[in-house]
Every structure is written in structure tokens, then in C-alpha cells.
Amino acid sequence: MSKTWRPATQLVHGGSLRSQYGETSEAIYLTQGFVYESAEAAEARFKGESDGYIYARYGSPTNDMFEKRMCALEGAEEARATASGMAAVTAAILCQLKAGDHIVAARALFGSCRWVVETLAPKYGIECTLVDGRYLENWERAIRPSTKVFFLESPTNPTLEVIDIAGVAKLANQIGAKVVVDNVFATPIFQKPLELGAHIVVYSATKHIDGQGRSLGGVILSDREWVNENLQDYYRHTGPAMSPFTAWTLLKGLETLPLRVKQQTENASKIADFLADQPKVAKVIYPGRKDHPQADIVAKQMKGGSTLVAIELKGGKEAAFALQNALQVIKISNNLGDAKSLITHPATTTHKNLSDEARAELGISGGTVRLSAGIEDTDDLIEDFAQALAKVNA
Ligand SMILES: *Cc1c(COP(=O)(O)O)cnc(C)c1O
């Protein structure tokens, strides 16, 4: 594997471990264990004196290819593949903390991520302060002597707020804390948190990386030292490992990731511009539009817009439901990053467990819908919105 290949090439060839049969497409190694040539070889493997696999919970060839390909894309030294995005988030956070430690997290988080830091971590004596992550002074003010981890998503779900990753990383470095970035919404194509100073990147590979609605997966990426000292034992002994079949699906997903994200982003940006001019639409939030509240940070840290659009309808929940029900090409689903365009109403689905106050803080109203643009023809999607909006009572 060449370090100098550009991303699109890495995503097709990076990390390939071709067997003696010379297969074109990566092989799926569905095996739990591995056979050793001798008792001495087994001993050496277990002592770490010889390279090779031991048990699929620790690592296996198809997973290894996926992890290496992700490392090449992300510019990371090490990766660990997990069974879901939440397994990646939970492992990345818990593996490095103990009772008495403190997390500062942006309050605008994917619902399950928020549950992990707000509800689960405190059960083990790990405290958490949630802040409005858009303002660096809030991160700074929340710091305690025990602060060990900063956790954020950017852009955020569902209202696409943007957080200054380099700014948060600078604060973390001053106190020796680690920054964990959930980079799902930005995709690895448009944002490189490690280059911006973050220490650990996590993905739900379920989203753009698979991108075709087939499998759940996740991945944690960082430098070798952090993985060896924090994640390695946690990962081996708690068992969040990905199935090799999933790793294979995701390798195929990575091959087309840049093409899909490009088309999804083009669709999202054109739909955002179309909707912004519609009288029944109160507001469109899209990183990449000049009227995004943090357009300056978007320009500084993102190489492209987003495959998602947040839309606020003037007619509240009734209008949001009518719009969703009238759409024909675009399907109602809480998933995102898929080849199919999907729309959801966060207040009654993904964010229904938050209090009314917490939802209001995040800018989620009854009229908010979140679109995940797919790879369909742009004009079919715009025509779908046009015919559906015509059926919405303003
Ligand atoms: C979907 C998602 C997750 C969780 O991933 P799963 O694969 O569903 O476990 C975490 N963070 C973000 C931002 C997500 O969109």
C-alpha cells in the first residue's frame, strides 16, 4: 500500500490482503479461530513475538483490511472495527476513563451518544457536563481538574450546528485531555478531525460508509500509542468486534464512498437552495450555504457541505407530517447516509426522548424535518419536494 495514494485510490486498493488465489474482490474470512503450525508457533503468537491472528474477537483478515483502509483514508495509525456505531462510541469513551474522571460533551449529540455520556457514564462515577458546543468559552468554562475527555459531533444531528474542532482541541491539549469526534455527519471525505487536532475519531459505518442500507458497523481511529494504552485490552475483553461479513460489506462500501457522497452532497445542496425559496419553509440549515450560522467555521474545517439538510416548516408538526406523507421518492426513515433519500421528523422519532426544553435548545421544533439526500437524480428529488409542498397547508 502506498502512503501517497489519494483518497479515491486508497478506498479501492488500500489495505487489501490478497490470498494465494489472487482474487480481485477482497475475500471474506469467516473464521473464529486460527490454526498454528506448532505449539511453539502458538506460544510465540500469544507472546506477541510473531505476527498473525489469534481469535476473531481480537482481529481477523477481512476486518484488518477494513481497518487498514479506514486508516489510510483518515490518516490514522490504528483502527478497530466494531459491530455498530454505538459500540465504537461507547468503547472510545469508556476505555480511557475511570470513576472520578470528567467528560465535557456538546449537548447536540445523536440520541444514544447523549445517553452514554449523560446517563451511562455517571453510573460508573464518570461525571459529564453538557455544553452548547458552538461557543469555545463554554468548553473552557466546563473544564475541571478531572476533565479527561471532550466529546462532540460536527455537524450535529439534526440541526447541523458546527463546532470548531481545532479550537476545542487546543483547549484539550492545554489540560492533557483527549478530543473524541463522532465524524458521521461530516463523512471522512469532507472532514479530517485528526488533522484538526482531535485525538480519536469514531464512525457509525452504518451510515455513509455502508451507504446502501445493509449492515450496522462502526470504527474507532487514533494513534498507535492511544490504541495500545487504552483501547486494545478493552476491545479484546469486552468484545464489540465486527463480523467479518460486515467488514466485507463495508470494504465494498468504501470503494464507492467518494462517488456517493459527491452525488448526495450535490443533491442536498440543490434541494437546500430550492427549499430556501419556498414560502411554506421558514428556514433551511445547510453547511455550505452562505446563510449557515457558522459559515466561517464550515469554510475553515470542512472540504464540502453535507449530505443532510435541516428544514423548518412554517406550519409546525402538522405541515411536517403532511410533507413527509406526500413525498413519493423520498422515504420516511430515521436512518441517514443511504443511497435512498430519507426524511425524518426528529421531535417524534430520533429526539423524542429529550425534554421539550432540551429539544428547544437544539433548535428542534414541531416543524423541523431532517433530510438525508440519496444518490437519485437531483430533479426527481426537487420535483418530489415541489409536489409534496403543494399538498401542505401553510
Ligand atoms: C447513527 C449514529 C450513531 C450510532 O451508530 P449505529 O451504527 O446506529 O450504532 C452514532 N453517532 C451518529 C452521529 C450517528 O448518526
The ligand as a Tripos MOL2 file, in Angstrom:
@<TRIPOS>MOLECULE
LIG
   15    15     1     0     0
SMALL
NO_CHARGES

@<TRIPOS>ATOM
      1 C1        -26.1550    6.5140   13.6710 C.3       1 LIG1
      2 C2        -25.2230    7.2930   14.5010 C.ar      1 LIG1
      3 C3        -24.5780    6.7170   15.5970 C.ar      1 LIG1
      4 C4        -24.8530    5.2800   16.0270 C.3       1 LIG1
      5 O1        -24.4950    4.3690   15.0630 O.3       1 LIG1
      6 P1        -25.1410    2.8820   14.9470 P.3       1 LIG1
      7 O2        -24.3700    2.2800   13.8320 O.co2     1 LIG1
      8 O3        -26.5760    3.0580   14.6720 O.co2     1 LIG1
      9 O4        -24.9000    2.2150   16.2540 O.co2     1 LIG1
     10 C5        -23.7250    7.4880   16.3380 C.ar      1 LIG1
     11 N1        -23.4900    8.7760   16.0170 N.ar      1 LIG1
     12 C6        -24.0800    9.3730   14.9730 C.ar      1 LIG1
     13 C7        -23.8020   10.7980   14.6810 C.3       1 LIG1
     14 C8        -24.9690    8.6600   14.1740 C.ar      1 LIG1
     15 O5        -25.5710    9.2470   13.1360 O.3       1 LIG1
@<TRIPOS>BOND
     1     1     2 1
     2     2     3 ar
     3     2    14 ar
     4     3     4 1
     5     3    10 ar
     6     4     5 1
     7     5     6 1
     8     6     7 2
     9     6     8 1
    10     6     9 1
    11    10    11 ar
    12    11    12 ar
    13    12    13 1
    14    12    14 ar
    15    14    15 1
@<TRIPOS>SUBSTRUCTURE
     1 LIG1         1 GROUP 0 **** ****
